[in-house]
Amino acid sequence: MKKFNEFKSEVKEEEDYSDEMAYGQLERCIDFATMLRKRYEDGFTFEPWMLSKITKAEDYLNAVYGALDGDDGEIEPTV
């Protein structure tokens, strides 16, 4: 049977890995968004299904940011 400290250590390691993984995924989101914006600036017209995916991605990122931002009474900087 594992002791609490052993379990706590394992959970912390998993959280650290998840944070590192999320950071990498955010970097990829930035890369893809930059590449897509470049195509748009070059005159590419997105198909409706593509626009739907972009809208969904923005909504998901907005939801995460909103959950982190919270209502702590402080004015957060706008992007």
DRENTORKOL-3810 file (N, C-alpha, C; in nm, 4 decimals):
REM DRENTORKOL-3810
@n.u->0.0843; n.v->-0.1183; n.w->0.0000; ca.u->0.0000; ca.v->0.0000; ca.w->0.0000; c.u->0.0889; c.v->0.1248; c.w->0.0000
@n.u->0.0556; n.v->0.2212; n.w->-0.0827; ca.u->0.1336; ca.v->0.3440; ca.w->-0.0936; c.u->0.1024; c.v->0.4378; c.w->0.0221
@n.u->0.2052; n.v->0.5062; n.w->0.0661; ca.u->0.1870; ca.v->0.6094; ca.w->0.1672; c.u->0.1379; c.v->0.7358; c.w->0.0989
@n.u->0.0745; n.v->0.8222; n.w->0.1753; ca.u->0.0182; ca.v->0.9454; ca.w->0.1206; c.u->0.1251; c.v->1.0290; c.w->0.0507
@n.u->0.2433; n.v->1.0418; n.w->0.1108; ca.u->0.3500; ca.v->1.1231; ca.w->0.0512; c.u->0.3934; c.v->1.0689; c.w->-0.0850
@n.u->0.3959; n.v->0.9361; n.w->-0.0999; ca.u->0.4322; ca.v->0.8768; ca.w->-0.2292; c.u->0.3267; c.v->0.9120; c.w->-0.3338
@n.u->0.1999; n.v->0.9021; n.w->-0.2948; ca.u->0.0908; ca.v->0.9348; ca.w->-0.3860; c.u->0.0948; c.v->1.0832; c.w->-0.4221
@n.u->0.1159; n.v->1.1684; n.w->-0.3223; ca.u->0.1213; ca.v->1.3129; ca.w->-0.3437; c.u->0.2336; c.v->1.3480; c.w->-0.4415
@n.u->0.3474; n.v->1.2821; n.w->-0.4293; ca.u->0.4606; ca.v->1.3060; ca.w->-0.5192; c.u->0.4252; c.v->1.2671; c.w->-0.6619
@n.u->0.3592; n.v->1.1535; n.w->-0.6793; ca.u->0.3191; ca.v->1.1088; ca.w->-0.8126; c.u->0.2217; c.v->1.2071; c.w->-0.8759
@n.u->0.1264; n.v->1.2559; n.w->-0.8003; ca.u->0.0282; ca.v->1.3507; ca.w->-0.8520; c.u->0.0989; c.v->1.4785; c.w->-0.8951
@n.u->0.1924; n.v->1.5276; n.w->-0.8155; ca.u->0.2651; ca.v->1.6494; ca.w->-0.8499; c.u->0.3422; c.v->1.6303; c.w->-0.9796
@n.u->0.4076; n.v->1.5147; n.w->-0.9981; ca.u->0.4809; ca.v->1.4885; ca.w->-1.1219; c.u->0.3871; c.v->1.4887; c.w->-1.2416
@n.u->0.2688; n.v->1.4298; n.w->-1.2272; ca.u->0.1713; ca.v->1.4287; ca.w->-1.3365; c.u->0.1253; c.v->1.5697; c.w->-1.3681
@n.u->0.1025; n.v->1.6521; n.w->-1.2661; ca.u->0.0608; ca.v->1.7900; ca.w->-1.2889; c.u->0.1693; c.v->1.8667; c.w->-1.3624
@n.u->0.2947; n.v->1.8470; n.w->-1.3235; ca.u->0.4054; ca.v->1.9152; ca.w->-1.3910; c.u->0.4103; c.v->1.8752; c.w->-1.5377
@n.u->0.3950; n.v->1.7462; n.w->-1.5655; ca.u->0.3978; ca.v->1.6994; ca.w->-1.7037; c.u->0.2814; c.v->1.7588; c.w->-1.7820
@n.u->0.1641; n.v->1.7623; n.w->-1.7214; ca.u->0.0471; ca.v->1.8178; ca.w->-1.7895; c.u->0.0674; c.v->1.9651; c.w->-1.8207
@n.u->0.1282; n.v->2.0384; n.w->-1.7273; ca.u->0.1552; ca.v->2.1804; ca.w->-1.7516; c.u->0.2540; c.v->2.1973; c.w->-1.8663
@n.u->0.3578; n.v->2.1130; n.w->-1.8697; ca.u->0.4557; ca.v->2.1202; ca.w->-1.9781; c.u->0.3895; c.v->2.0862; c.w->-2.1116
@n.u->0.3047; n.v->1.9848; n.w->-2.1102; ca.u->0.2360; ca.v->1.9444; ca.w->-2.2316; c.u->0.1424; c.v->2.0558; c.w->-2.2794
@n.u->0.0699; n.v->2.1165; n.w->-2.1868; ca.u->-0.0211; ca.v->2.2253; ca.w->-2.2226; c.u->0.0564; c.v->2.3429; c.w->-2.2800
@n.u->0.1734; n.v->2.3714; n.w->-2.2236; ca.u->0.2555; ca.v->2.4811; ca.w->-2.2751; c.u->0.2948; c.v->2.4542; c.w->-2.4204
@n.u->0.3366; n.v->2.3321; n.w->-2.4482; ca.u->0.3722; ca.v->2.2945; ca.w->-2.5857; c.u->0.2530; c.v->2.3040; c.w->-2.6796
@n.u->0.1372; n.v->2.2627; n.w->-2.6307; ca.u->0.0166; ca.v->2.2704; ca.w->-2.7133; c.u->-0.0219; c.v->2.4151; c.w->-2.7407
@n.u->-0.0050; n.v->2.5016; n.w->-2.6427; ca.u->-0.0327; ca.v->2.6434; ca.w->-2.6649; c.u->0.0636; c.v->2.7016; c.w->-2.7672
@n.u->0.1888; n.v->2.6604; n.w->-2.7616; ca.u->0.2856; ca.v->2.7052; ca.w->-2.8621; c.u->0.2420; c.v->2.6623; c.w->-3.0023
@n.u->0.1931; n.v->2.5400; n.w->-3.0157; ca.u->0.1466; ca.v->2.4913; ca.w->-3.1460; c.u->0.0238; c.v->2.5690; c.w->-3.1914
@n.u->-0.0658; n.v->2.6025; n.w->-3.0976; ca.u->-0.1830; ca.v->2.6840; ca.w->-3.1328; c.u->-0.1389; c.v->2.8188; c.w->-3.1892
@n.u->-0.0395; n.v->2.8792; n.w->-3.1262; ca.u->0.0129; ca.v->3.0068; ca.w->-3.1740; c.u->0.0711; c.v->2.9901; c.w->-3.3143
@n.u->0.1484; n.v->2.8825; n.w->-3.3338; ca.u->0.2089; ca.v->2.8565; ca.w->-3.4655; c.u->0.1022; c.v->2.8406; c.w->-3.5732
@n.u->0.0014; n.v->2.7568; n.w->-3.5454; ca.u->-0.1038; ca.v->2.7334; ca.w->-3.6439; c.u->-0.1833; c.v->2.8605; c.w->-3.6716
@n.u->-0.2161; n.v->2.9361; n.w->-3.5662; ca.u->-0.2914; ca.v->3.0602; ca.w->-3.5847; c.u->-0.2122; c.v->3.1588; c.w->-3.6703
@n.u->-0.0818; n.v->3.1663; n.w->-3.6461; ca.u->0.0030; ca.v->3.2569; ca.w->-3.7245; c.u->0.0077; c.v->3.2142; c.w->-3.8708
@n.u->0.0207; n.v->3.0836; n.w->-3.8953; ca.u->0.0244; ca.v->3.0338; ca.w->-4.0332; c.u->-0.1090; c.v->3.0578; c.w->-4.1040
@n.u->-0.2198; n.v->3.0360; n.w->-4.0329; ca.u->-0.3519; ca.v->3.0584; ca.w->-4.0926; c.u->-0.3746; c.v->3.2063; c.w->-4.1215
@n.u->-0.3339; n.v->3.2923; n.w->-4.0301; ca.u->-0.3489; ca.v->3.4357; ca.w->-4.0524; c.u->-0.2674; c.v->3.4799; c.w->-4.1741
@n.u->-0.1480; n.v->3.4247; n.w->-4.1901; ca.u->-0.0639; ca.v->3.4564; ca.w->-4.3061; c.u->-0.1346; c.v->3.4168; c.w->-4.4357
@n.u->-0.1950; n.v->3.2986; n.w->-4.4366; ca.u->-0.2685; ca.v->3.2561; ca.w->-4.5567; c.u->-0.3841; c.v->3.3510; c.w->-4.5866
@n.u->-0.4536; n.v->3.3937; n.w->-4.4795; ca.u->-0.5640; ca.v->3.4879; ca.w->-4.4968; c.u->-0.5124; c.v->3.6189; c.w->-4.5562
@n.u->-0.4013; n.v->3.6680; n.w->-4.5012; ca.u->-0.3423; ca.v->3.7931; ca.w->-4.5510; c.u->-0.2975; c.v->3.7803; c.w->-4.6963
@n.u->-0.2618; n.v->3.6593; n.w->-4.7376; ca.u->-0.2208; ca.v->3.6335; ca.w->-4.8759; c.u->-0.3394; c.v->3.6130; c.w->-4.9700
@n.u->-0.4623; n.v->3.6258; n.w->-4.9162; ca.u->-0.5810; ca.v->3.6180; ca.w->-5.0005; c.u->-0.6581; c.v->3.4880; c.w->-4.9957
@n.u->-0.6186; n.v->3.3948; n.w->-4.9092; ca.u->-0.6902; ca.v->3.2679; ca.w->-4.9006; c.u->-0.8283; c.v->3.2903; c.w->-4.8423
@n.u->-0.9286; n.v->3.2242; n.w->-4.8998; ca.u->-1.0650; ca.v->3.2302; ca.w->-4.8485; c.u->-1.0980; c.v->3.0976; c.w->-4.7815
@n.u->-1.1322; n.v->3.1036; n.w->-4.6543; ca.u->-1.1641; ca.v->2.9825; ca.w->-4.5784; c.u->-1.3024; c.v->2.9304; c.w->-4.6159
@n.u->-1.3128; n.v->2.7989; n.w->-4.6212; ca.u->-1.4424; ca.v->2.7353; ca.w->-4.6444; c.u->-1.5234; c.v->2.7421; c.w->-4.5152
@n.u->-1.6572; n.v->2.7287; n.w->-4.5257; ca.u->-1.7409; ca.v->2.7390; ca.w->-4.4058; c.u->-1.7023; c.v->2.6420; c.w->-4.2941
@n.u->-1.6661; n.v->2.5184; n.w->-4.3278; ca.u->-1.6298; ca.v->2.4237; ca.w->-4.2222; c.u->-1.5016; c.v->2.4669; c.w->-4.1522
@n.u->-1.4116; n.v->2.5334; n.w->-4.2246; ca.u->-1.2880; ca.v->2.5837; ca.w->-4.1648; c.u->-1.3183; c.v->2.6970; c.w->-4.0675
@n.u->-1.4069; n.v->2.7869; n.w->-4.1091; ca.u->-1.4464; ca.v->2.8976; ca.w->-4.0217; c.u->-1.5101; c.v->2.8451; c.w->-3.8935
@n.u->-1.5872; n.v->2.7386; n.w->-3.9054; ca.u->-1.6501; ca.v->2.6779; ca.w->-3.7888; c.u->-1.5455; c.v->2.6248; c.w->-3.6913
@n.u->-1.4417; n.v->2.5619; n.w->-3.7418; ca.u->-1.3343; ca.v->2.5087; ca.w->-3.6566; c.u->-1.2577; c.v->2.6220; c.w->-3.5891
@n.u->-1.2332; n.v->2.7302; n.w->-3.6621; ca.u->-1.1632; ca.v->2.8450; ca.w->-3.6044; c.u->-1.2475; c.v->2.9060; c.w->-3.4926
@n.u->-1.3778; n.v->2.9169; n.w->-3.5157; ca.u->-1.4688; ca.v->2.9702; ca.w->-3.4138; c.u->-1.4673; c.v->2.8824; c.w->-3.2899
@n.u->-1.4706; n.v->2.7518; n.w->-3.3095; ca.u->-1.4700; ca.v->2.6585; ca.w->-3.1972; c.u->-1.3389; c.v->2.6680; c.w->-3.1185
@n.u->-1.2269; n.v->2.6773; n.w->-3.1888; ca.u->-1.0971; ca.v->2.6884; ca.w->-3.1219; c.u->-1.0916; c.v->2.8155; c.w->-3.0371
@n.u->-1.1391; n.v->2.9256; n.w->-3.0930; ca.u->-1.1397; ca.v->3.0510; ca.w->-3.0177; c.u->-1.2298; c.v->3.0413; c.w->-2.8952
@n.u->-1.3446; n.v->2.9761; n.w->-2.9112; ca.u->-1.4376; ca.v->2.9598; ca.w->-2.8002; c.u->-1.3749; c.v->2.8762; c.w->-2.6886
@n.u->-1.3072; n.v->2.7683; n.w->-2.7233; ca.u->-1.2425; ca.v->2.6834; ca.w->-2.6234; c.u->-1.1330; c.v->2.7594; c.w->-2.5482
@n.u->-1.0487; n.v->2.8312; n.w->-2.6210; ca.u->-0.9424; ca.v->2.9072; ca.w->-2.5561; c.u->-1.0002; c.v->3.0177; c.w->-2.4684
@n.u->-1.1060; n.v->3.0816; n.w->-2.5152; ca.u->-1.1732; ca.v->3.1848; ca.w->-2.4380; c.u->-1.2302; c.v->3.1276; c.w->-2.3081
@n.u->-1.2866; n.v->3.0077; n.w->-2.3138; ca.u->-1.3436; ca.v->2.9449; ca.w->-2.1945; c.u->-1.2348; c.v->2.9158; c.w->-2.0904
@n.u->-1.1207; n.v->2.8667; n.w->-2.1345; ca.u->-1.0103; ca.v->2.8379; ca.w->-2.0416; c.u->-0.9599; c.v->2.9676; c.w->-1.9800
@n.u->-0.9394; n.v->3.0692; n.w->-2.0641; ca.u->-0.8919; ca.v->3.1975; ca.w->-2.0126; c.u->-0.9919; c.v->3.2559; c.w->-1.9138
@n.u->-1.1202; n.v->3.2473; n.w->-1.9464; ca.u->-1.2231; ca.v->3.2989; ca.w->-1.8567; c.u->-1.2242; c.v->3.2269; c.w->-1.7235
@n.u->-1.2015; n.v->3.0967; n.w->-1.7249; ca.u->-1.1975; ca.v->3.0205; ca.w->-1.6001; c.u->-1.0776; c.v->3.0611; c.w->-1.5154
@n.u->-0.9665; n.v->3.0892; n.w->-1.5791; ca.u->-0.8467; ca.v->3.1310; ca.w->-1.5059; c.u->-0.8568; c.v->3.2751; c.w->-1.4586
@n.u->-0.9173; n.v->3.3600; n.w->-1.5406; ca.u->-0.9283; ca.v->3.5020; ca.w->-1.5101; c.u->-1.0165; c.v->3.5232; c.w->-1.3880
@n.u->-1.1288; n.v->3.4543; n.w->-1.3845; ca.u->-1.2181; ca.v->3.4599; ca.w->-1.2706; c.u->-1.2682; c.v->3.5985; c.w->-1.2365
@n.u->-1.3323; n.v->3.6080; n.w->-1.1237; ca.u->-1.3871; ca.v->3.7359; ca.w->-1.0776; c.u->-1.3234; c.v->3.7684; c.w->-0.9437
@n.u->-1.1949; n.v->3.8096; n.w->-0.9483; ca.u->-1.1218; ca.v->3.8378; ca.w->-0.8252; c.u->-1.1192; c.v->3.9862; c.w->-0.7910
@n.u->-1.1952; n.v->4.0659; n.w->-0.8650; ca.u->-1.2033; ca.v->4.2083; ca.w->-0.8368; c.u->-1.0921; c.v->4.2908; c.w->-0.8990
@n.u->-0.9973; n.v->4.2260; n.w->-0.9647; ca.u->-0.8886; ca.v->4.2998; ca.w->-1.0299; c.u->-0.9175; c.v->4.3138; c.w->-1.1772
@n.u->-0.8762; n.v->4.4265; n.w->-1.2323; ca.u->-0.8928; ca.v->4.4505; ca.w->-1.3753; c.u->-0.7771; c.v->4.3825; c.w->-1.4480
@n.u->-0.8108; n.v->4.2915; n.w->-1.5375; ca.u->-0.7102; ca.v->4.2176; ca.w->-1.6125; c.u->-0.6769; c.v->4.2919; c.w->-1.7407
@n.u->-0.5517; n.v->4.2851; n.w->-1.7854; ca.u->-0.5159; ca.v->4.3504; ca.w->-1.9118; c.u->-0.5839; c.v->4.2816; c.w->-2.0288
@n.u->-0.6203; n.v->4.3615; n.w->-2.1288; ca.u->-0.6806; ca.v->4.3053; ca.w->-2.2500; c.u->-0.5725; c.v->4.2710; c.w->-2.3497
@n.u->-0.6037; n.v->4.1760; n.w->-2.4336; ca.u->-0.5070; ca.v->4.1313; ca.w->-2.5351; c.u->-0.5250; c.v->4.2102; c.w->-2.6607
END
